Amino acid sequence: MHSPQLNRNGELIHLLSIEGLPPHVIAQILDTAESFMEVSARDVKKVPVLRGKSVFNLFFENSTRTRTTFEIAAKRLSADVINLDINRSSTAKGETLLDTIDNLCAMHADLFVVRHASSGAPYLIAEHLQRIGRDDVHVINAGDGRHAHPTQGLLDMYTIRHYKKDFTQLRVAVVGDILHSRVARSDIQALTTLGVPEVRAIGPETLLPKHLDKFGVQVFHDMNEGLKDCDVIIMLRLQNERMTGALLPSAGEYFRHYGLTPQKLALAKPDAIVMHPGPMNRGVEIHSEVADGPQAVILPQVTFGIAVRMAVMSIVAGN
């Protein structure tokens, strides 16, 4: 089946998921992001790549880092950025998602950045645009339900490549609420695509999806065992807003078993890096001493996120 993300020449026209992206496309995004890192260090932080283009941020769910970094990235590419206030828009009056898209297309939108609580919403938009013959309009998924968060996955890969260079020599642990985490899905897909030989999933049984081993992931319920000799530790936020039923006894209990403390971090390699997509729950997933310590690269992740989002927008808009 033809991927809606790629055109007939195999070039990226939408970014909907890391699943199905060939390794060379991921490498192209990371290399392009590296070239944009220098722009952010300049006095004048702008390049004219998207001058005259209109980027619409459509966030149907709350966001701080993702929405802000997409806006910064688009502005650094010289695009016109329109942030739609969904709560005050006509969707609150019952307008459908695709009617909203049609109306924004009539306003000459060039690129939609979409975050939505429903898995698959960005795919729906991309297929609709194809159906109405608007191949000139592009969609970037900024997180859809539990499904995917591809730019977070890509910025995490950029971070790992920056500090560790070679993916094929790494042992990477993803820790916590993997069941509800779109970041975990995107990270695991990216890590396996880029040839990481050992990906570990660590968490309680209630928060791990079944059949993870089918994706070549090793499952650990004991965090001490799972962290042994890891090069990279990706901590995840507890997705309380997506949980139904009693999946956890208490936050304190969770921290005791699955919170990253200095003692648990010492089980990983001495030069291991600690990542977190944010927002962090200190004292629940991660101890402040670790979050603010020398092995944490949580704030550089945010900085790299701007360059990665610049790269994705410039690539899709150019194809």
C-alpha positions as CSV (number, residue, x, y, z in Angstrom):
1,M,0.0,0.0,0.0
2,H,1.3,3.5,-0.9
3,S,2.1,5.5,2.2
4,P,0.2,8.8,2.3
5,Q,3.3,10.4,3.8
6,L,5.4,9.9,0.6
7,N,4.9,11.0,-3.0
8,R,5.5,8.7,-5.9
9,N,9.2,9.5,-5.8
10,G,9.4,8.5,-2.2
11,E,9.8,12.0,-0.9
12,L,8.2,13.3,2.3
13,I,5.0,15.3,1.7
14,H,3.3,14.8,5.1
15,L,4.8,13.7,8.4
16,L,2.1,11.5,10.0
17,S,4.1,8.7,11.7
18,I,7.6,7.3,12.0
19,E,6.1,4.0,11.1
20,G,6.8,3.3,7.4
21,L,9.5,6.0,7.0
22,P,12.6,4.6,5.3
23,P,15.9,5.1,7.2
24,H,17.2,7.5,4.5
25,V,14.3,9.8,5.0
26,I,14.9,9.9,8.8
27,A,18.6,10.5,8.2
28,Q,17.7,13.4,5.8
29,I,15.6,15.0,8.5
30,L,18.3,14.7,11.1
31,D,21.0,16.0,8.7
32,T,18.8,19.0,7.7
33,A,18.1,19.7,11.4
34,E,21.8,19.8,12.0
35,S,22.3,22.5,9.4
36,F,19.5,24.5,11.0
37,M,21.1,24.3,14.5
38,E,23.5,27.1,13.4
39,V,20.6,29.4,12.5
40,S,19.5,29.4,16.1
41,A,22.9,30.5,17.3
42,R,22.9,33.6,15.0
43,D,21.9,37.2,16.1
44,V,19.3,37.2,13.4
45,K,17.6,33.8,13.7
46,K,15.8,33.7,10.3
47,V,16.2,32.0,7.0
48,P,13.8,32.7,4.0
49,V,12.9,29.0,3.3
50,L,9.1,29.4,3.9
51,R,8.8,33.1,3.1
52,G,5.2,33.8,1.9
53,K,3.9,30.5,3.2
54,S,1.1,30.2,5.7
55,V,1.5,27.7,8.6
56,F,-1.7,26.9,10.6
57,N,-1.2,25.5,14.1
58,L,-4.3,23.4,14.9
59,F,-4.0,22.2,18.5
60,F,-7.1,20.4,19.7
61,E,-5.2,19.3,22.8
62,N,-3.1,21.2,25.3
63,S,0.5,21.7,24.6
64,T,3.4,24.0,25.7
65,R,6.7,22.7,24.2
66,T,5.3,21.3,21.0
67,R,3.1,24.2,20.0
68,T,5.7,26.9,21.0
69,T,8.6,25.1,19.2
70,F,6.5,24.6,16.0
71,E,5.7,28.3,16.1
72,I,9.3,29.4,16.7
73,A,10.4,26.9,13.9
74,A,8.0,28.3,11.4
75,K,8.9,31.9,12.2
76,R,12.6,31.1,11.9
77,L,11.8,29.8,8.4
78,S,10.1,33.2,7.7
79,A,6.6,31.7,7.4
80,D,3.4,33.5,8.4
81,V,2.0,31.6,11.5
82,I,-1.6,31.4,12.4
83,N,-2.5,29.8,15.7
84,L,-6.1,28.7,15.7
85,D,-7.8,29.1,19.0
86,I,-9.8,25.8,18.8
87,N,-11.9,26.5,21.9
88,R,-13.2,29.7,20.4
89,S,-13.3,28.5,16.8
90,S,-16.4,27.1,14.9
91,T,-15.4,23.6,15.9
92,A,-16.9,24.5,19.3
93,K,-20.1,25.2,17.4
94,G,-20.2,21.8,15.8
95,E,-18.2,22.3,12.6
96,T,-16.5,19.1,11.5
97,L,-12.7,18.7,11.3
98,L,-12.7,18.4,7.5
99,D,-15.0,21.4,7.0
100,T,-12.6,23.4,9.2
101,I,-9.7,22.2,6.9
102,D,-11.7,23.1,3.7
103,N,-12.3,26.6,5.0
104,L,-8.6,27.1,6.0
105,C,-7.6,25.8,2.5
106,A,-9.8,28.5,1.1
107,M,-7.7,31.0,3.1
108,H,-4.6,29.7,1.2
109,A,-3.1,27.5,4.0
110,D,0.1,25.8,2.9
111,L,0.8,23.6,6.0
112,F,-1.2,22.3,8.9
113,V,0.4,21.3,12.2
114,V,-2.2,19.2,13.9
115,R,-2.5,17.9,17.5
116,H,-5.7,15.9,18.1
117,A,-7.0,13.6,20.9
118,S,-8.3,11.1,18.2
119,S,-5.7,8.7,16.8
120,G,-5.6,9.0,13.1
121,A,-6.9,12.6,12.7
122,P,-3.9,13.8,10.8
123,Y,-4.2,10.8,8.4
124,L,-7.8,11.8,7.8
125,I,-6.8,15.3,6.9
126,A,-4.0,14.1,4.6
127,E,-6.3,11.7,2.8
128,H,-9.0,14.4,2.5
129,L,-6.5,16.8,0.9
130,Q,-5.4,14.2,-1.6
131,R,-9.1,13.4,-2.4
132,I,-9.8,17.1,-3.2
133,G,-6.6,17.4,-5.2
134,R,-4.8,19.7,-2.8
135,D,-1.3,18.1,-3.1
136,D,0.2,21.5,-2.4
137,V,-1.0,21.5,1.2
138,H,1.0,19.5,3.8
139,V,0.2,18.0,7.2
140,I,2.5,17.4,10.1
141,N,1.2,15.3,13.0
142,A,2.0,17.1,16.3
143,G,0.6,14.2,18.3
144,D,-2.6,12.2,17.8
145,G,-4.3,10.3,20.7
146,R,-2.2,7.4,21.8
147,H,-1.0,6.8,18.3
148,A,2.1,8.8,17.3
149,H,4.2,11.9,18.0
150,P,6.7,11.7,15.1
151,T,8.5,15.1,15.6
152,Q,9.1,14.1,19.3
153,G,10.5,10.8,18.1
154,L,12.7,12.5,15.6
155,L,14.0,15.1,18.1
156,D,14.8,12.2,20.5
157,M,16.7,10.5,17.7
158,Y,18.6,13.8,17.0
159,T,19.5,14.0,20.7
160,I,20.7,10.4,20.8
161,R,22.7,10.9,17.6
162,H,24.2,14.1,19.0
163,Y,25.5,12.5,22.2
164,K,26.1,8.9,21.1
165,K,26.8,9.1,17.4
166,D,26.3,5.5,16.4
167,F,22.8,3.9,16.8
168,T,24.1,0.4,16.0
169,Q,26.1,0.2,19.2
170,L,23.4,1.2,21.7
171,R,21.3,-0.2,24.5
172,V,18.2,2.0,25.0
173,A,15.6,1.8,27.7
174,V,12.1,3.3,27.5
175,V,10.6,3.6,31.0
176,G,7.1,4.0,32.3
177,D,3.6,4.4,30.8
178,I,4.3,2.9,27.4
179,L,0.7,1.8,27.0
180,H,-0.7,5.4,26.7
181,S,2.3,7.0,25.2
182,R,2.4,8.2,21.6
183,V,6.0,9.3,22.3
184,A,7.0,5.7,23.2
185,R,5.5,4.3,20.0
186,S,7.3,6.9,17.8
187,D,10.6,6.4,19.7
188,I,10.5,2.6,19.5
189,Q,9.6,2.7,15.8
190,A,12.5,5.1,15.1
191,L,15.0,3.2,17.2
192,T,14.3,-0.1,15.5
193,T,14.3,1.6,12.0
194,L,17.7,3.1,12.7
195,G,19.2,-0.2,13.8
196,V,19.5,0.0,17.6
197,P,20.3,-3.6,18.5
198,E,18.7,-3.6,22.0
199,V,15.5,-1.6,22.9
200,R,14.1,-2.3,26.4
201,A,10.7,-1.5,27.7
202,I,10.5,-1.1,31.5
203,G,7.3,-0.7,33.4
204,P,4.5,-2.3,35.3
205,E,2.4,-4.9,33.5
206,T,-0.6,-2.7,33.6
207,L,1.2,0.1,31.6
208,L,2.9,-2.0,29.0
209,P,1.1,-2.9,25.7
210,K,0.9,-6.6,24.9
211,H,3.1,-8.1,22.2
212,L,6.0,-5.6,22.5
213,D,8.3,-8.5,21.8
214,K,6.9,-8.6,18.3
215,F,8.6,-5.3,17.7
216,G,11.9,-6.7,18.9
217,V,11.6,-5.0,22.3
218,Q,12.8,-6.7,25.5
219,V,10.3,-6.3,28.3
220,F,11.4,-5.8,32.0
221,H,9.1,-5.3,35.0
222,D,12.1,-4.9,37.3
223,M,13.6,-1.5,36.7
224,N,17.0,-2.3,38.3
225,E,17.4,-5.3,35.9
226,G,16.2,-3.3,32.9
227,L,18.6,-0.3,33.4
228,K,21.8,-2.5,33.6
229,D,24.4,-1.2,31.2
230,C,22.0,1.1,29.3
231,D,23.5,3.9,27.1
232,V,20.2,5.9,26.9
233,I,17.3,6.1,29.3
234,I,14.0,7.7,28.0
235,M,11.6,8.4,30.8
236,L,7.9,8.9,30.1
237,R,5.2,10.9,31.7
238,L,2.3,9.1,33.4
239,Q,-0.6,9.9,31.1
240,N,-3.2,10.3,33.8
241,E,-5.6,11.9,31.4
242,R,-5.7,8.8,29.1
243,M,-6.0,6.3,31.9
244,T,-9.2,4.5,32.6
245,G,-9.6,2.3,35.7
246,A,-7.1,1.7,38.4
247,L,-3.9,1.0,36.6
248,L,-1.7,2.3,39.4
249,P,-1.8,2.0,43.2
250,S,-0.4,5.5,43.9
251,A,2.1,8.0,42.6
252,G,4.4,7.3,45.6
253,E,4.2,3.6,44.9
254,Y,5.0,4.2,41.2
255,F,8.0,6.3,42.1
256,R,9.4,3.7,44.4
257,H,9.4,1.0,41.7
258,Y,9.7,3.0,38.4
259,G,11.0,6.5,39.4
260,L,14.5,7.3,38.2
261,T,16.7,8.0,41.2
262,P,20.4,8.6,41.4
263,Q,20.8,5.0,42.8
264,K,18.9,3.5,39.8
265,L,20.7,5.6,37.3
266,A,24.1,4.3,38.7
267,L,23.1,0.9,37.3
268,A,23.3,2.2,33.7
269,K,26.6,3.0,32.0
270,P,28.5,5.9,33.6
271,D,28.1,8.0,30.5
272,A,24.4,7.2,30.0
273,I,22.1,10.1,29.0
274,V,18.7,10.7,30.5
275,M,15.8,12.0,28.4
276,H,12.2,13.0,29.0
277,P,9.7,14.4,26.5
278,G,8.1,16.7,29.2
279,P,6.1,17.8,31.0
280,M,8.0,16.1,33.9
281,N,6.3,15.0,37.1
282,R,9.2,15.4,39.5
283,G,9.0,12.9,42.3
284,V,6.8,10.6,40.3
285,E,8.8,9.6,37.2
286,I,12.1,11.2,38.0
287,H,14.0,12.5,41.0
288,S,15.0,16.2,40.8
289,E,18.6,15.3,41.4
290,V,18.6,13.3,38.2
291,A,16.4,15.7,36.2
292,D,18.8,18.6,37.0
293,G,22.0,16.4,37.0
294,P,24.9,16.2,34.6
295,Q,23.5,13.2,32.7
296,A,20.1,14.7,31.9
297,V,19.8,16.1,28.4
298,I,16.1,17.2,28.8
299,L,16.6,20.9,28.0
300,P,18.9,20.2,25.0
301,Q,16.0,18.0,23.7
302,V,13.8,21.1,23.6
303,T,16.5,23.2,21.8
304,F,17.0,20.4,19.2
305,G,13.2,20.2,18.8
306,I,13.2,23.6,17.1
307,A,15.8,22.6,14.5
308,V,14.1,19.2,13.9
309,R,10.7,20.9,13.4
310,M,12.3,23.5,11.0
311,A,13.8,20.5,9.1
312,V,10.5,18.7,8.8
313,M,8.6,21.8,7.7
314,S,11.2,22.8,5.1
315,I,11.3,19.3,3.6
316,V,7.6,18.7,3.3
317,A,7.0,22.2,1.9
318,G,9.7,21.6,-0.6
319,N,8.3,18.4,-2.0
